[in-house]
């Protein structure tokens, strides 16, 4: 893998993690503000949600 491919994969993973966190948060809390906050946390919130729920 070259550096350009690695950068692209990392950016896509971060974006997907943020989007997933926002969807889970909005479905759970029905709040745009919580969804934005959890979107900033990204994968941290996704992993927390999987462990707790």
Predicted model as a PDB file, atoms N, CA, C, CB and O in Angstrom, pLDDT in the B-factor column:
MODEL        1                                                                  
ATOM      1  N   UNK A   1       0.843  -1.174   0.000  1.00 57.00           N  
ATOM      2  CA  UNK A   1       0.000   0.000   0.000  1.00 57.00           C  
ATOM      3  C   UNK A   1       0.886   1.234   0.000  1.00 57.00           C  
ATOM      4  CB  UNK A   1      -0.958   0.000   1.212  1.00 57.00           C  
ATOM      5  O   UNK A   1       1.860   1.318   0.748  1.00 57.00           O  
ATOM      6  N   UNK A   2       0.540   2.167  -0.832  1.00 61.00           N  
ATOM      7  CA  UNK A   2       1.313   3.395  -0.824  1.00 61.00           C  
ATOM      8  C   UNK A   2       0.665   4.408   0.121  1.00 61.00           C  
ATOM      9  CB  UNK A   2       1.431   3.975  -2.249  1.00 61.00           C  
ATOM     10  O   UNK A   2      -0.422   4.167   0.647  1.00 61.00           O  
ATOM     11  N   UNK A   3       1.326   5.519   0.328  1.00 68.00           N  
ATOM     12  CA  UNK A   3       0.876   6.525   1.285  1.00 68.00           C  
ATOM     13  C   UNK A   3      -0.475   7.131   0.877  1.00 68.00           C  
ATOM     14  CB  UNK A   3       1.928   7.630   1.417  1.00 68.00           C  
ATOM     15  O   UNK A   3      -1.311   7.414   1.734  1.00 68.00           O  
ATOM     16  N   UNK A   4      -0.686   7.328  -0.418  1.00 67.00           N  
ATOM     17  CA  UNK A   4      -1.938   7.924  -0.894  1.00 67.00           C  
ATOM     18  C   UNK A   4      -3.131   7.003  -0.604  1.00 67.00           C  
ATOM     19  CB  UNK A   4      -1.850   8.219  -2.407  1.00 67.00           C  
ATOM     20  O   UNK A   4      -4.190   7.476  -0.192  1.00 67.00           O  
ATOM     21  N   UNK A   5      -2.964   5.714  -0.814  1.00 70.00           N  
ATOM     22  CA  UNK A   5      -4.026   4.745  -0.543  1.00 70.00           C  
ATOM     23  C   UNK A   5      -4.320   4.673   0.951  1.00 70.00           C  
ATOM     24  CB  UNK A   5      -3.637   3.355  -1.076  1.00 70.00           C  
ATOM     25  O   UNK A   5      -5.482   4.625   1.355  1.00 70.00           O  
ATOM     26  N   UNK A   6      -3.291   4.667   1.757  1.00 63.00           N  
ATOM     27  CA  UNK A   6      -3.466   4.612   3.214  1.00 63.00           C  
ATOM     28  C   UNK A   6      -4.220   5.833   3.709  1.00 63.00           C  
ATOM     29  CB  UNK A   6      -2.105   4.512   3.924  1.00 63.00           C  
ATOM     30  O   UNK A   6      -5.128   5.705   4.530  1.00 63.00           O  
ATOM     31  N   UNK A   7      -3.866   7.001   3.230  1.00 69.00           N  
ATOM     32  CA  UNK A   7      -4.546   8.232   3.627  1.00 69.00           C  
ATOM     33  C   UNK A   7      -6.015   8.184   3.247  1.00 69.00           C  
ATOM     34  CB  UNK A   7      -3.877   9.447   2.984  1.00 69.00           C  
ATOM     35  O   UNK A   7      -6.873   8.599   4.026  1.00 69.00           O  
ATOM     36  N   UNK A   8      -6.309   7.685   2.067  1.00 69.00           N  
ATOM     37  CA  UNK A   8      -7.691   7.592   1.602  1.00 69.00           C  
ATOM     38  C   UNK A   8      -8.502   6.630   2.463  1.00 69.00           C  
ATOM     39  CB  UNK A   8      -7.731   7.146   0.143  1.00 69.00           C  
ATOM     40  O   UNK A   8      -9.646   6.925   2.810  1.00 69.00           O  
ATOM     41  N   UNK A   9      -7.932   5.502   2.804  1.00 62.00           N  
ATOM     42  CA  UNK A   9      -8.626   4.510   3.632  1.00 62.00           C  
ATOM     43  C   UNK A   9      -8.896   5.077   5.025  1.00 62.00           C  
ATOM     44  CB  UNK A   9      -7.794   3.206   3.736  1.00 62.00           C  
ATOM     45  O   UNK A   9      -9.983   4.883   5.568  1.00 62.00           O  
ATOM     46  N   UNK A  10      -7.941   5.762   5.595  1.00 63.00           N  
ATOM     47  CA  UNK A  10      -8.106   6.338   6.935  1.00 63.00           C  
ATOM     48  C   UNK A  10      -9.191   7.411   6.914  1.00 63.00           C  
ATOM     49  CB  UNK A  10      -6.768   6.934   7.446  1.00 63.00           C  
ATOM     50  O   UNK A  10     -10.040   7.443   7.804  1.00 63.00           O  
ATOM     51  N   UNK A  11      -9.177   8.278   5.925  1.00 69.00           N  
ATOM     52  CA  UNK A  11     -10.195   9.330   5.839  1.00 69.00           C  
ATOM     53  C   UNK A  11     -11.581   8.734   5.666  1.00 69.00           C  
ATOM     54  CB  UNK A  11      -9.887  10.283   4.680  1.00 69.00           C  
ATOM     55  O   UNK A  11     -12.533   9.197   6.295  1.00 69.00           O  
ATOM     56  N   UNK A  12     -11.712   7.716   4.823  1.00 72.00           N  
ATOM     57  CA  UNK A  12     -13.015   7.081   4.628  1.00 72.00           C  
ATOM     58  C   UNK A  12     -13.485   6.381   5.888  1.00 72.00           C  
ATOM     59  CB  UNK A  12     -12.954   6.090   3.478  1.00 72.00           C  
ATOM     60  O   UNK A  12     -14.679   6.402   6.189  1.00 72.00           O  
ATOM     61  N   UNK A  13     -12.595   5.772   6.621  1.00 70.00           N  
ATOM     62  CA  UNK A  13     -12.949   5.112   7.871  1.00 70.00           C  
ATOM     63  C   UNK A  13     -13.410   6.090   8.923  1.00 70.00           C  
ATOM     64  CB  UNK A  13     -11.784   4.325   8.392  1.00 70.00           C  
ATOM     65  O   UNK A  13     -14.365   5.818   9.650  1.00 70.00           O  
ATOM     66  N   UNK A  14     -12.745   7.228   9.015  1.00 77.00           N  
ATOM     67  CA  UNK A  14     -13.143   8.259   9.975  1.00 77.00           C  
ATOM     68  C   UNK A  14     -14.501   8.832   9.590  1.00 77.00           C  
ATOM     69  CB  UNK A  14     -12.083   9.384  10.045  1.00 77.00           C  
ATOM     70  O   UNK A  14     -15.352   9.036  10.456  1.00 77.00           O  
ATOM     71  N   UNK A  15     -14.710   9.091   8.323  1.00 86.00           N  
ATOM     72  CA  UNK A  15     -15.982   9.624   7.858  1.00 86.00           C  
ATOM     73  C   UNK A  15     -17.106   8.636   8.107  1.00 86.00           C  
ATOM     74  CB  UNK A  15     -15.907   9.971   6.378  1.00 86.00           C  
ATOM     75  O   UNK A  15     -18.174   9.028   8.579  1.00 86.00           O  
ATOM     76  N   UNK A  16     -16.892   7.372   7.803  1.00 89.00           N  
ATOM     77  CA  UNK A  16     -17.912   6.354   8.023  1.00 89.00           C  
ATOM     78  C   UNK A  16     -18.223   6.210   9.512  1.00 89.00           C  
ATOM     79  CB  UNK A  16     -17.459   5.009   7.443  1.00 89.00           C  
ATOM     80  O   UNK A  16     -19.386   6.077   9.891  1.00 89.00           O  
ATOM     81  N   UNK A  17     -17.202   6.235  10.348  1.00 88.00           N  
ATOM     82  CA  UNK A  17     -17.404   6.134  11.790  1.00 88.00           C  
ATOM     83  C   UNK A  17     -18.220   7.293  12.334  1.00 88.00           C  
ATOM     84  CB  UNK A  17     -16.071   6.073  12.500  1.00 88.00           C  
ATOM     85  O   UNK A  17     -19.091   7.095  13.181  1.00 88.00           O  
ATOM     86  N   UNK A  18     -17.951   8.487  11.860  1.00 91.00           N  
ATOM     87  CA  UNK A  18     -18.712   9.656  12.295  1.00 91.00           C  
ATOM     88  C   UNK A  18     -20.155   9.576  11.839  1.00 91.00           C  
ATOM     89  CB  UNK A  18     -18.074  10.931  11.770  1.00 91.00           C  
ATOM     90  O   UNK A  18     -21.068   9.866  12.612  1.00 91.00           O  
ATOM     91  N   UNK A  19     -20.371   9.187  10.591  1.00 91.00           N  
ATOM     92  CA  UNK A  19     -21.735   9.068  10.072  1.00 91.00           C  
ATOM     93  C   UNK A  19     -22.507   7.989  10.818  1.00 91.00           C  
ATOM     94  CB  UNK A  19     -21.715   8.757   8.569  1.00 91.00           C  
ATOM     95  O   UNK A  19     -23.676   8.184  11.154  1.00 91.00           O  
ATOM     96  N   UNK A  20     -21.878   6.874  11.077  1.00 93.00           N  
ATOM     97  CA  UNK A  20     -22.522   5.792  11.808  1.00 93.00           C  
ATOM     98  C   UNK A  20     -22.876   6.227  13.230  1.00 93.00           C  
ATOM     99  CB  UNK A  20     -21.613   4.559  11.841  1.00 93.00           C  
ATOM    100  O   UNK A  20     -23.966   5.928  13.718  1.00 93.00           O  
ATOM    101  N   UNK A  21     -21.974   6.920  13.883  1.00 92.00           N  
ATOM    102  CA  UNK A  21     -22.234   7.415  15.240  1.00 92.00           C  
ATOM    103  C   UNK A  21     -23.409   8.387  15.251  1.00 92.00           C  
ATOM    104  CB  UNK A  21     -20.981   8.098  15.814  1.00 92.00           C  
ATOM    105  O   UNK A  21     -24.234   8.353  16.164  1.00 92.00           O  
ATOM    106  N   UNK A  22     -23.490   9.245  14.252  1.00 93.00           N  
ATOM    107  CA  UNK A  22     -24.578  10.211  14.188  1.00 93.00           C  
ATOM    108  C   UNK A  22     -25.923   9.521  13.968  1.00 93.00           C  
ATOM    109  CB  UNK A  22     -24.320  11.222  13.075  1.00 93.00           C  
ATOM    110  O   UNK A  22     -26.924   9.902  14.575  1.00 93.00           O  
ATOM    111  N   UNK A  23     -25.948   8.524  13.118  1.00 94.00           N  
ATOM    112  CA  UNK A  23     -27.202   7.796  12.859  1.00 94.00           C  
ATOM    113  C   UNK A  23     -27.653   7.039  14.100  1.00 94.00           C  
ATOM    114  CB  UNK A  23     -27.029   6.816  11.679  1.00 94.00           C  
ATOM    115  O   UNK A  23     -28.828   7.093  14.461  1.00 94.00           O  
ATOM    116  N   UNK A  24     -26.745   6.342  14.749  1.00 94.00           N  
ATOM    117  CA  UNK A  24     -27.082   5.610  15.969  1.00 94.00           C  
ATOM    118  C   UNK A  24     -27.577   6.575  17.043  1.00 94.00           C  
ATOM    119  CB  UNK A  24     -25.861   4.812  16.483  1.00 94.00           C  
ATOM    120  O   UNK A  24     -28.573   6.307  17.714  1.00 94.00           O  
ATOM    121  N   UNK A  25     -26.885   7.687  17.202  1.00 94.00           N  
ATOM    122  CA  UNK A  25     -27.251   8.664  18.211  1.00 94.00           C  
ATOM    123  C   UNK A  25     -28.628   9.251  17.946  1.00 94.00           C  
ATOM    124  CB  UNK A  25     -26.219   9.767  18.270  1.00 94.00           C  
ATOM    125  O   UNK A  25     -29.442   9.349  18.864  1.00 94.00           O  
ATOM    126  N   UNK A  26     -28.900   9.642  16.716  1.00 96.00           N  
ATOM    127  CA  UNK A  26     -30.203  10.241  16.411  1.00 96.00           C  
ATOM    128  C   UNK A  26     -31.329   9.225  16.584  1.00 96.00           C  
ATOM    129  CB  UNK A  26     -30.216  10.798  14.980  1.00 96.00           C  
ATOM    130  O   UNK A  26     -32.400   9.563  17.089  1.00 96.00           O  
ATOM    131  N   UNK A  27     -31.091   7.996  16.172  1.00 96.00           N  
ATOM    132  CA  UNK A  27     -32.113   6.953  16.325  1.00 96.00           C  
ATOM    133  C   UNK A  27     -32.386   6.670  17.799  1.00 96.00           C  
ATOM    134  CB  UNK A  27     -31.674   5.659  15.613  1.00 96.00           C  
ATOM    135  O   UNK A  27     -33.516   6.358  18.173  1.00 96.00           O  
ATOM    136  N   UNK A  28     -31.365   6.777  18.627  1.00 94.00           N  
ATOM    137  CA  UNK A  28     -31.497   6.474  20.047  1.00 94.00           C  
ATOM    138  C   UNK A  28     -32.054   7.655  20.845  1.00 94.00           C  
ATOM    139  CB  UNK A  28     -30.153   6.062  20.611  1.00 94.00           C  
ATOM    140  O   UNK A  28     -32.933   7.467  21.686  1.00 94.00           O  
ATOM    141  N   UNK A  29     -31.554   8.868  20.595  1.00 95.00           N  
ATOM    142  CA  UNK A  29     -31.892  10.031  21.417  1.00 95.00           C  
ATOM    143  C   UNK A  29     -32.841  11.022  20.738  1.00 95.00           C  
ATOM    144  CB  UNK A  29     -30.636  10.744  21.805  1.00 95.00           C  
ATOM    145  O   UNK A  29     -33.403  11.879  21.421  1.00 95.00           O  
ATOM    146  N   UNK A  30     -33.034  10.938  19.439  1.00 97.00           N  
ATOM    147  CA  UNK A  30     -33.896  11.851  18.673  1.00 97.00           C  
ATOM    148  C   UNK A  30     -33.512  13.316  18.884  1.00 97.00           C  
ATOM    149  CB  UNK A  30     -35.359  11.643  19.065  1.00 97.00           C  
ATOM    150  O   UNK A  30     -34.379  14.178  19.030  1.00 97.00           O  
ATOM    151  N   UNK A  31     -32.222  13.585  18.897  1.00 96.00           N  
ATOM    152  CA  UNK A  31     -31.711  14.928  19.112  1.00 96.00           C  
ATOM    153  C   UNK A  31     -30.573  15.206  18.130  1.00 96.00           C  
ATOM    154  CB  UNK A  31     -31.234  15.106  20.573  1.00 96.00           C  
ATOM    155  O   UNK A  31     -29.614  14.440  18.035  1.00 96.00           O  
ATOM    156  N   UNK A  32     -30.701  16.301  17.415  1.00 95.00           N  
ATOM    157  CA  UNK A  32     -29.655  16.680  16.457  1.00 95.00           C  
ATOM    158  C   UNK A  32     -28.384  17.081  17.192  1.00 95.00           C  
ATOM    159  CB  UNK A  32     -30.135  17.835  15.550  1.00 95.00           C  
ATOM    160  O   UNK A  32     -27.284  16.770  16.737  1.00 95.00           O  
ATOM    161  N   UNK A  33     -28.519  17.766  18.320  1.00 96.00           N  
ATOM    162  CA  UNK A  33     -27.327  18.188  19.069  1.00 96.00           C  
ATOM    163  C   UNK A  33     -26.520  16.999  19.577  1.00 96.00           C  
ATOM    164  CB  UNK A  33     -27.731  19.071  20.246  1.00 96.00           C  
ATOM    165  O   UNK A  33     -25.292  17.003  19.489  1.00 96.00           O  
ATOM    166  N   UNK A  34     -27.199  15.977  20.108  1.00 95.00           N  
ATOM    167  CA  UNK A  34     -26.487  14.774  20.539  1.00 95.00           C  
ATOM    168  C   UNK A  34     -25.859  14.067  19.344  1.00 95.00           C  
ATOM    169  CB  UNK A  34     -27.438  13.820  21.284  1.00 95.00           C  
ATOM    170  O   UNK A  34     -24.750  13.540  19.439  1.00 95.00           O  
ATOM    171  N   UNK A  35     -26.566  14.059  18.226  1.00 94.00           N  
ATOM    172  CA  UNK A  35     -26.029  13.406  17.025  1.00 94.00           C  
ATOM    173  C   UNK A  35     -24.744  14.094  16.565  1.00 94.00           C  
ATOM    174  CB  UNK A  35     -27.076  13.420  15.887  1.00 94.00           C  
ATOM    175  O   UNK A  35     -23.785  13.422  16.186  1.00 94.00           O  
ATOM    176  N   UNK A  36     -24.719  15.413  16.596  1.00 91.00           N  
ATOM    177  CA  UNK A  36     -23.506  16.153  16.208  1.00 91.00           C  
ATOM    178  C   UNK A  36     -22.375  15.851  17.184  1.00 91.00           C  
ATOM    179  CB  UNK A  36     -23.781  17.683  16.161  1.00 91.00           C  
ATOM    180  O   UNK A  36     -21.243  15.600  16.769  1.00 91.00           O  
ATOM    181  N   UNK A  37     -22.677  15.873  18.470  1.00 94.00           N  
ATOM    182  CA  UNK A  37     -21.652  15.584  19.481  1.00 94.00           C  
ATOM    183  C   UNK A  37     -21.085  14.178  19.305  1.00 94.00           C  
ATOM    184  CB  UNK A  37     -22.234  15.741  20.896  1.00 94.00           C  
ATOM    185  O   UNK A  37     -19.869  13.986  19.326  1.00 94.00           O  
ATOM    186  N   UNK A  38     -21.967  13.203  19.133  1.00 91.00           N  
ATOM    187  CA  UNK A  38     -21.507  11.827  18.963  1.00 91.00           C  
ATOM    188  C   UNK A  38     -20.803  11.636  17.629  1.00 91.00           C  
ATOM    189  CB  UNK A  38     -22.678  10.861  19.075  1.00 91.00           C  
ATOM    190  O   UNK A  38     -19.914  10.793  17.513  1.00 91.00           O  
ATOM    191  N   UNK A  39     -21.193  12.415  16.616  1.00 91.00           N  
ATOM    192  CA  UNK A  39     -20.485  12.377  15.339  1.00 91.00           C  
ATOM    193  C   UNK A  39     -19.050  12.843  15.479  1.00 91.00           C  
ATOM    194  CB  UNK A  39     -21.202  13.229  14.314  1.00 91.00           C  
ATOM    195  O   UNK A  39     -18.156  12.328  14.807  1.00 91.00           O  
ATOM    196  N   UNK A  40     -18.828  13.815  16.347  1.00 92.00           N  
ATOM    197  CA  UNK A  40     -17.459  14.272  16.604  1.00 92.00           C  
ATOM    198  C   UNK A  40     -16.632  13.194  17.299  1.00 92.00           C  
ATOM    199  CB  UNK A  40     -17.474  15.546  17.453  1.00 92.00           C  
ATOM    200  O   UNK A  40     -15.426  13.088  17.078  1.00 92.00           O  
ATOM    201  N   UNK A  41     -17.283  12.404  18.133  1.00 92.00           N  
ATOM    202  CA  UNK A  41     -16.579  11.310  18.811  1.00 92.00           C  
ATOM    203  C   UNK A  41     -16.311  10.136  17.870  1.00 92.00           C  
ATOM    204  CB  UNK A  41     -17.387  10.832  20.016  1.00 92.00           C  
ATOM    205  O   UNK A  41     -15.344   9.396  18.044  1.00 92.00           O  
ATOM    206  N   UNK A  42     -17.187   9.975  16.865  1.00 91.00           N  
ATOM    207  CA  UNK A  42     -16.996   8.952  15.842  1.00 91.00           C  
ATOM    208  C   UNK A  42     -17.003   7.538  16.371  1.00 91.00           C  
ATOM    209  CB  UNK A  42     -15.726   9.190  15.135  1.00 91.00           C  
ATOM    210  O   UNK A  42     -17.952   7.110  17.027  1.00 91.00           O  
ATOM    211  N   UNK A  43     -15.931   6.812  16.079  1.00 90.00           N  
ATOM    212  CA  UNK A  43     -15.845   5.391  16.415  1.00 90.00           C  
ATOM    213  C   UNK A  43     -15.897   5.146  17.917  1.00 90.00           C  
ATOM    214  CB  UNK A  43     -14.572   4.801  15.849  1.00 90.00           C  
ATOM    215  O   UNK A  43     -16.306   4.066  18.344  1.00 90.00           O  
ATOM    216  N   UNK A  44     -15.497   6.111  18.722  1.00 92.00           N  
ATOM    217  CA  UNK A  44     -15.541   5.945  20.175  1.00 92.00           C  
ATOM    218  C   UNK A  44     -16.979   5.691  20.619  1.00 92.00           C  
ATOM    219  CB  UNK A  44     -14.960   7.195  20.894  1.00 92.00           C  
ATOM    220  O   UNK A  44     -17.239   4.791  21.418  1.00 92.00           O  
ATOM    221  N   UNK A  45     -17.916   6.495  20.092  1.00 91.00           N  
ATOM    222  CA  UNK A  45     -19.322   6.312  20.457  1.00 91.00           C  
ATOM    223  C   UNK A  45     -19.885   5.014  19.891  1.00 91.00           C  
ATOM    224  CB  UNK A  45     -20.154   7.493  19.968  1.00 91.00           C  
ATOM    225  O   UNK A  45     -20.677   4.346  20.556  1.00 91.00           O  
ATOM    226  N   UNK A  46     -19.490   4.647  18.679  1.00 91.00           N  
ATOM    227  CA  UNK A  46     -19.974   3.407  18.083  1.00 91.00           C  
ATOM    228  C   UNK A  46     -19.568   2.204  18.934  1.00 91.00           C  
ATOM    229  CB  UNK A  46     -19.437   3.254  16.652  1.00 91.00           C  
ATOM    230  O   UNK A  46     -20.390   1.330  19.208  1.00 91.00           O  
ATOM    231  N   UNK A  47     -18.315   2.161  19.346  1.00 92.00           N  
ATOM    232  CA  UNK A  47     -17.827   1.061  20.169  1.00 92.00           C  
ATOM    233  C   UNK A  47     -18.504   1.074  21.533  1.00 92.00           C  
ATOM    234  CB  UNK A  47     -16.303   1.142  20.329  1.00 92.00           C  
ATOM    235  O   UNK A  47     -18.872   0.018  22.046  1.00 92.00           O  
ATOM    236  N   UNK A  48     -18.675   2.253  22.128  1.00 92.00           N  
ATOM    237  CA  UNK A  48     -19.389   2.370  23.404  1.00 92.00           C  
ATOM    238  C   UNK A  48     -20.804   1.834  23.276  1.00 92.00           C  
ATOM    239  CB  UNK A  48     -19.419   3.832  23.879  1.00 92.00           C  
ATOM    240  O   UNK A  48     -21.267   1.088  24.138  1.00 92.00           O  
ATOM    241  N   UNK A  49     -21.496   2.210  22.205  1.00 92.00           N  
ATOM    242  CA  UNK A  49     -22.874   1.768  21.993  1.00 92.00           C  
ATOM    243  C   UNK A  49     -22.940   0.248  21.863  1.00 92.00           C  
ATOM    244  CB  UNK A  49     -23.468   2.435  20.740  1.00 92.00           C  
ATOM    245  O   UNK A  49     -23.842  -0.385  22.411  1.00 92.00           O  
ATOM    246  N   UNK A  50     -21.991  -0.336  21.140  1.00 91.00           N  
ATOM    247  CA  UNK A  50     -21.981  -1.787  20.974  1.00 91.00           C  
ATOM    248  C   UNK A  50     -21.745  -2.523  22.289  1.00 91.00           C  
ATOM    249  CB  UNK A  50     -20.921  -2.182  19.973  1.00 91.00           C  
ATOM    250  O   UNK A  50     -22.323  -3.584  22.526  1.00 91.00           O  
ATOM    251  N   UNK A  51     -20.908  -1.966  23.127  1.00 95.00           N  
ATOM    252  CA  UNK A  51     -20.601  -2.601  24.412  1.00 95.00           C  
ATOM    253  C   UNK A  51     -21.780  -2.469  25.383  1.00 95.00           C  
ATOM    254  CB  UNK A  51     -19.332  -1.975  25.029  1.00 95.00           C  
ATOM    255  O   UNK A  51     -22.147  -3.440  26.045  1.00 95.00           O  
ATOM    256  N   UNK A  52     -22.364  -1.297  25.469  1.00 93.00           N  
ATOM    257  CA  UNK A  52     -23.406  -1.022  26.455  1.00 93.00           C  
ATOM    258  C   UNK A  52     -24.752  -1.580  26.034  1.00 93.00           C  
ATOM    259  CB  UNK A  52     -23.524   0.466  26.687  1.00 93.00           C  
ATOM    260  O   UNK A  52     -25.479  -2.127  26.864  1.00 93.00           O  
ATOM    261  N   UNK A  53     -25.095  -1.454  24.766  1.00 87.00           N  
ATOM    262  CA  UNK A  53     -26.423  -1.893  24.316  1.00 87.00           C  
ATOM    263  C   UNK A  53     -26.292  -3.169  23.551  1.00 87.00           C  
ATOM    264  CB  UNK A  53     -27.111  -0.826  23.454  1.00 87.00           C  
ATOM    265  O   UNK A  53     -27.291  -3.713  23.081  1.00 87.00           O  
TER     266      UNK A  53                                                      
ENDMDL                                                                          
END                                                                             
